Amino acid sequence: MSAVSFLARRYLRAKRSFVSVITVISILGVAVGVLMMVVVNAVMQGFERDFRQALIGYQPHLILKPSDGKPAEPLVVETTLAKLRLQPGIHQAMGYAGGMFFLEHKGNQSATELYGLPQDSAANYMVKMEKHRLEGTIELSDGGIVMGDYTAAEIGGRPGDRLVVYASSNVTTAVNRFREASDISDDKKRHEAYNGIKLNPIEATLLGYTRSESAGHYAYTTLGTARQIFGIGEKFTGIMTETTNPNDIKAIKKRLEEQHIIPSGWNAVLWTDSGDARLAAMSNERFVMFFIIGIIGLVAAFAVMNTTITVTTQKRREIGVLAALGARQAQIVQIFVSQAAVVGVVGTLSGLGLSALVLHYRNDIRGFIAEFSGGSASETDLFLSTIPAQIDPAFIAFTAVGSILLCLVAALPPAWLASRVDPAVALRD
């Protein structure tokens, strides 16, 4: 074995330099392959993690509501809440009133989705919105509304402004009544019908607003204010639930269905329903990137194979001498596989070191490239304005081991062919 190691190290050296150029190229090929695999996986996982956390950060984890869209009776809601709060994994459950509504300020109009939360539970729920707050307050009070900055900009509203708000269902009712009135042939009765069309708006105060790109296009108010806007009296729109582990929401839904906790005729809306398609798209993108980078890995393996072929060709006479002296085929194979192992280990360690540097300085590199290309870096206070990264130790270990094994496998065919050379032929050539 000492002779095998000695010859493997010797064959890595060129006649006039310490390490041959082709060996350096092979090591660089392996290093680049490892670098790309680690960096791309870390960045793609970082984007997926941050996007998932963004969805969890503003979406209600689970919403239960009647499938027919009608308001829910208080007794049904209270009974369901009592069962939900006893379930493992349920952090918070509350009845809410909500839906689409319109806002108006100084002639500017917009629409968004409103959640009316009970005051005793609103503070705990709105805590997760604090990091998205831009201006004003997010502490809910009767007659006050918190909304996204995009909606606030559309109506030109600032904290403290008085708004006119009304439910979207009021608009639908008004449109239907207008159509009915238009069919009346008598002018007097038709005008009386027109005059009876009302949107039933109420006034509300803009308390503050959050960043829409990271907190969603939602508005929040108290349960009492929402009930007044939607005109549902003491009823509820449904039940809003927060879980201790949002990633287990599908399993929680399945358990609630099996235990018949979800009332008959109700639907369950998960936070993943609006994000699954985008998360799946990101996973598909990562798969395609891995496929492309896998080609780089194969190129690195071919570089190792090319190194082994070159060395076995150059050392053909020496191989013949070894065979003539009684070296077994397995020993000759071990010489060149050991050489490939050195290339694989050095290249892999180099790639891991380079990937650590690239990930550490990833945003500086992005800024340099943007400046060099004449562009500009994104504003640092925007959502996903920096390059995220999530280090996965298991993936790094898999990449390192796989890279070394790939180098060994690539060296086997030329090493095996070299071990089968006829000593007489090799010495004669």
Protein Blocks (a to p, Z undefined) as FASTA:
>chain_A
ZZmmmmmmmmmpcfkbmbdfklmmmmmmmmmmmmmmmmmmmmmmmmmmmmmmmmmmmpcf
bdcddfklpacdfklmmmmmmmmmmpghiabdcdddeddddddeehiacddddddddfkl
mmmmmmmmmmmpfghcfbdcehiacddfklmmmnopaehiacddddfklmmmmmmmmmmm
mmpmblklmmmmmmmpcfhiaddddfbdcdfklnopaddddfklmmmmnonojacfbdcd
ddfblmlmmmmmmmmmmnomacghiacddfklmmmmmmmmmmmmmmmmmmmmmmmmmmmm
mmmmmmmmmmmmmmmmmmmmmmmnopafklmmmmmmmmmmmmmmmmmmmmmmmmmmmmmm
mmmmmmmmmmmnopacddfkbghkbccddddfklmmmmmmmmmmmmmmmmmmmmmmmmmp
cfklmmmZZ
